[in-house]
Amino acid sequence: MAAGATSMFRDFLRRLLKNRLAVAGAVVVSFLFVVAAYPSAFARHDPSRIDVRKILEPPSADHPLGTDELGRDVLSRMVHGARISMEVGFVATGIATAIGLVVGLIAGFYGRWVDGVLMRFVDIMLCFPSFFLILAVIAFLGPSIINIMAVIGLTSWMGAARLVRAETLSLKERDFVSAARAQGAGNLRIIFRHILPNALAPILVWATLGVAGAILVESSLSFLGIGVQPPTPSWGNILTAGKDNIEFAWWLSVYPGLAILVTVLGYYLLGEGIQDAADPRLKGR
Amino acid sequence: MLRYIARRLLLTVPLLIGISLISFLVIHAAPGGPVEMATDLNPKVTAEARERLRAYYGLDQPVHVQYAQWLGRMATLDFGQSFSRDGRQVSEKIGERIPVTLSINVLSMLLIFLVAVPLGIYSAVRKDSWFDRISTVAVFTGFAVPTFWLALLLMILFGVKLGWLPISGLVSLEYDSLGPAAKVWDRTSHLLLPVFVSAFGGLAGFSRYMRSNMLEVIRQDYIATARAKGLPERKVVFRHAMRNALLPFITILGLSVPGLLGGSVIFESIFAIPGLGQLFYQGVMSRDYPLIMGALVIGAFLTLIGNMLADVGYALADPRIRTE
């Protein structure tokens, strides 16, 4: 069993490494992890040091990406902002995945009215223009990073729930589940030992794409002024400054957006690559 | 068919009630209400005056009573009065904004449809060609572009550097003094960037979706039959394959309503467009409860209508669905 699992994983890894776009995505994501873990190694300046003599300076040798409206170094702010984006992306997606797993497993496994009630709830949640709801809740609770993570997580789990439910529905009819039941395994054991591990690949793919989505939502919120609050740097709130100074300082608009684009693209490519490698039959679809 | 539509309409009622209940609870559970917003900065306001204000807004009642009252008014389509200074009817305030948001969204859907369908078909027919590869990379990039950033870049390019297009509002200040042709161009030029930006986000997803539908359909037996009987490839692609590949597309168009509405908050705030998204944003910032509730319910209602139109459209287009 253990040997079989290892070789399956090795096959998966080999297929993943053959996919050049997926490798590119993985490189981007790993690089971001390093930047987020050691921001001071990449930022030459203190991200919150204000210098009134250097307001809105275009890119130069000392400030490769220019300075903002308070004379702060844009590159340093972006490097520190990377950490915030990654944290929000991961925690929010973690919350969403956890809820989705629980709801999907329960609905799929127990079926009948439990399934009916939970799936109607999912339908209701899907009807909200979720960005409206996120906006309302953050504005009311106050835009702390914890609140942002929680609200994004609480409004984005429905896709995961549907996915897990569908997987569970098909897995619970398989022979190995019947075999486990015949051996006297209880519901919980079947769910955690037999169904959950087999549903992990699609969830991993969903979560990888989910991190990208959460980063996008966080940056939109910060851009609108109700996400990460200055002086804490985030890619979204640097872009707000870019919009306010749109006539004089293009570098404030161009670079942070580029960082978001590359990050999100990295996660998408990695997620797609994992999907293709986990289920080669679906490749190119 | 009519019975099907009627049943779907009936089903939306419990969904709407569920949506409004959740919205109501979320909004009212949050700390700090409109009374606090209005009085916190004014030390002269007495506790008694606050209570009076709270009673005036009906906020002194327990939440379930407030919800019951709100629901009762909703039954007569009365959304209540806005808490803001002007104190106008919420239905009126939302009503004048909806055409703006809806028309931009309809235009951008049209644009999405016109670009994504041919792009998806061509990629699928020429699978693994250079065109397909480039468009695949472009599509992924399109997924990843934050729309507000794209808006900023376009504003810098066309508004600031080139000076070709206006970057805010729906019409220019001197709109009223323009001639008829100039008026049309004025409106169009104000709409170009917002429509393009709101369409861009959907473009990637839809063309990808069209491509995979097309790939699915092309493998079917009836396509092989069509080819075997010697039909030209054009006919096979556009008559037999495209029509079937378009079917699931209808559903997705319906499902994209909440995303488009949510996106309207962003592009309306960037381009200073007086639409539903901007109104909602202002309402949230000033804790205008009736307005927020109204906008959330209307948004959900539009979503449900979108879903229903999609299902009905699908049933009309695909006889296999109708018999079920």
Interface residues (C-beta under 8 A of the other chain):
Chain A: L21 R120 F121 D123 I124 M125 L126 C127 F128 P129 S130 F131 F132 L133 L135 A136 V137 A139 F140 L141 A212 L216 S219 S220 F223 L224 L239 G242 K243 I246 E247 W250 S253 V254 P256 G257 I260 L261 V262 T263 V264 L265 Y268 L269 E272 G284 R285
Chain B: L15 G18 I19 I22 S23 V26 I27 A30 P31 G32 K127 D128 V137 F140 T141 F143 A144 V145 P146 F148 W149 L150 L152 L153 M155 I156 G159 V160 I167 S212 L215 E216 V257 P258 G259 L261 G262 G263 V265 I266 S269 I270 F280 Y281 V284 M285 R287 I292 A295 L296 G299 A300 T303 L304 N307
